[in-house]
Amino acid sequence: MFAATSVLRRAPLLLAAMVLIAILAGLAGCSKEKVVDPYLSASLGAVMAGADTVRSAEFLFEITGPPLYFARGDVAIVKEGNQMHFLVGPALQSDYAGKYQGQRLGVQKRFTDRATGTTTTHLFLMGTRQGGAIARVDSVANYTLPSVLKLTKQQIETPGTNLNEMNARLFSTFQTLLPANAGDRAPEVQSMVERFVYVPRHDLSETQRANPGPNDYCWYIVLDNATLRVVDLEPGANYMLQLLKEKNLPLVGSFSLMNVPESLLERTKSYGTLRNLSGTIRINWFKVANTAIRGS
């Protein structure tokens, strides 16, 4: 009798304990934060156009990896119609086709502000979709992008000329394009160049020429009767010239003739395949598709 009474007395206490445990378990479950996928699924065109329907607090998006138009190292270009977009990620030139093309990619839309006041918008590869989350890929710490320009009315109306009319044997064919006086700014002219090459610099020693390093190369504009060395070129512009060269496209843009020696002997010197090296030239800006690129 005593044992039965004791059990009856403890029953409410046991029930209360069980209810309390259930409540605490529920509270613990509620305290766990729900994992929110920060990547907003959208099309490449919508992301790059900044459509009102595509908003992400950290500019994180999920897109389908498009085919590459051009790639060098960690920087690539994808196309959407006649629009070019830059994509940055680890070893895109060698790995993209096998690892990323056609996959669901997590990317961040970034904006590179430069001292020149230009902005090069690009996508930075963060990872690939694997099940319910984006699996991160190796990061790219340093990369160089071209500077995209919005041409001014003055730049658009830069007077045109035919650089191919310059002749190493006639100084007069260069003279009108040189600064009138020492210290003057060189005139800017628009033109089209069919042939330009990226070769070891003409002033290398024979030993250096036999085994040139990455910094021993330079661009040269090759005309019918003269060759001009390109100077003051931005690293990002070098990337875009490589694109033009690979796609067999002409170089169209604004140029400034910097220096041409008056000596006929100096203007007609040749170095290997570079014939009649006549002086130096600067590429102010040039066009790739419908995009203007800062040259220097």
N, C-alpha and C positions, 0 to 999 in steps of 0.2 A: 504494500500500500504506500509506504513512504517513497519507494523508488518510482512508482507511477506518478505520484504527486510532483516529485522533483523534475521529472521529464516534462510534465505539463507546464511547470513554471518556466523552464528554460526555452520552451518552444517559441514564445514571442521574441525572445532575445535572439535566437538563431535566425528567425525570419527577418528581423530588423537588420541583422548583420549582412544577410544575403542581399537585401535591398540596397544597403549602403555600398556594398562591393559593386553591384551592378551599376549604380549611379556614378561611382568613381571611374569605372571602366568606360562608361559613356563619355564622361568629361574628358578623359585621357584621349579618347578617339577624336573628339571634337577639337582638341588642342593641336592636333597634327595639321600643319598647313597643307592645303591642297596644292600639288605641283602644277604650276601653270606654264604651258609651253610659250616662251616669249616670241617665237617665230611666227609671223603672220604670212600665211600662204597667199601668193599673188603671182601675176605674170611678170616677166621681165620688163615688158613695156610699161605696165602700170607702175612698177616700182621706180623706174628711172624717170617717168613723167611726173611723179609725185602726185598721183591722182588722189582726189579727196576721199575716195573710198579705201585708200591704202594708207593707213596711219599706224605707226609703231613708235612707242615712246623712245625706244633705243635704236630705231631704224633697223630692226632685225626682221628679215624676211626669209621665206622659204620659196625657192623657185626650182624649176626643172632645168638641169644643167644643159645649156644650149651648145651647139658645136662652136669651136673657136674659129675666128677669121684669121687671127695671127697671134703668135706667142713667142716671147723671148724670156727665158728664165722664169721668174715668178710673176710676170705681168703678161696679160693676154687681152685680146680684144674680141668681143662678141658683137654681132650685128642684129639689129631689129629693124627690118626694112632698110631704109637708107641711113639709119642712125647707128653710130658706133658707141659702144660702152666698154669701159675698162674693168677688168676683173683681176684681182690680186690674190694669189694663193701659192702654196709651196710647190715648186717645180712643175708649174702648169705646162710648160713647153714639152716636158717629157712624160708627165704622169696623167694629164687631164683626160685624154681619150679613154684610157683604161680604167681610171678610178672615178671620174666625176661626170663625164658626158652622159646625159639621159637620166642621171640620178637626181633625187631630191636633195637640194643643197641649202644649207643655212648660210645666209650672207648678211653682212652689215653694209648699209649704204653710208659711205663716208664722203666728206668734203674736204679737200686739201687746199687750205688758204695759203697762197704764196706771197712773198714780199712784193711781187709785181702787181698784186691786186686781183689776180685771176683765180678761178676756182676750178679744180678738176674733180668732178664727181665720179666716184667709182664704187664698185662692189668689192668687199673684202670677204674672202671665203672663210667661214667659221667652222663648218663641219658638214657631215652628210647624215641624212635621215636613216636611222637604224631602229626599227621597231617604233617605240613610242617616244623617242627623243632624238635630238641631234647629237651625234657623236663627234666630238671636236677633232680637228686635224691640227697638224703642226702649224705653228704661227710663223708669219713672215715679219721679222723685226724691222728691216729697212728695205725700202723700195723707192724707185724714182719713176714718176709719171710725167708725161708731157704736160706743158701748160697750154690749156685750151683758151683761145682768145675770142672775144666778141669784137670784131673789127669795127673801128670807128669810121665815120663817113670819110674822113681824110685818108685813112688807110685804104678803104675801098676805092677811092678815086686817085690812088697813087699812079702817076703817069707810066705808060708802058714803053718797053723798048725790046729789041731783039739782041740778047747778049751774044748770040752766035755771030754777030757782025764784027765782034772784036777780033783783031788780027795781031799776033805777037810781033809782026814785023812793022806795024804801023802804030806808033804811040798815039796818034790822033784819034784812033778808034776807041781808045780808053779815056781820053782826056776829058770829055764832056761829062763823064760819070764819076770823076774824081773830085774831092773837095777843092774848091776854088783857091783857098788859102790854108796854110798850116793852122791846125786847130779848128777849122770849120767842120761841121757835121757832113758826112758823106751823103750825097743825094740818094733817095730811095726810088727804085724803079721796079715795076712789075714785069715779069718775064716768065718764059717756060724753058726748062732745060730738059733735053731728052736723055742725056748721058751724064751720069755721076757715079763715081766709084769709091769704094772704101778699101783702101790699100795701105801697106806700111808707108810711113812718112818718107818723103823724098830725101830728107836730111839725115837719115840713119846711117850709121857706119855699116860697112859690109858685114861685120860680125852680127850687129843688131838685126840687119835685114835678113840674115840667114835664119834667125830664130826670134822673130818679133814677139813682144809681149802684148797683152790686151791694151796697154796705153800707148802702143807704138803705131796705132792706125789712125788714119785721118781721111776725111771726105775731100774729094776733088771734083770740081765741075769741069767736064771735058767738052770743049767746043771744037768746031772744025779746025780752027787755026790758033787756038790758045787753050791753056789749062790754068785753072785758078784754084788755089787752096782755100777751103772753107775754114774760117776762124771764128772764135767766140761762140761756138755752138753749145747750147744747153744739152745736158745728158738726155733729157726726155725727148728732145728733138732728134737726137741720134737714133733713138728707138723707132720713131716714126719714119725716118729716112730708110731704115732697114725694111720697114713694111713696104714702102714705095718700091724699093729695089727688088724685093721678093715678088711683088705683084706685077713687076714690069710696068709701073706707072710713071708718068713724067713728074718732074719737080716744078710745081707752079706756085709762085708767090712773089714776095718782095725781096729785093737784093740791094746791097750797098757795096760798091767797089771800094776797098780800103787802101790798097797800095799796089802800084805798078811802077817798077823801075824805069827810068828814062833810057837806060842803056839797052841797046838792041841785043848786045851779047847776053845780058842778064835775062832778058825776056824770052830768049830763044833756047835757053838751056833745057836739056832733056835728062830725065832720070828714069832709066828702065823704060817702062811702057808709058810713062808720063812725058808727053812731048810738049815743048814750048811752054814751060812753066812760067807764066807771065806775071803773077802777083797773087794777092789775097782778096777774098770776097766774104761778105757776111750775109747770112740768110736772116732777114728780119722776121719774117713769118712765111708759112706756106700752107697749102691746103691739102687735106686728105679727105676725100669724099666731100661732104658739106661742112667739114670742121676745119677751122683755122688753128694752126699750131705755132706757138712762139718758137722762133729759131734761135735768137740770141737776145 
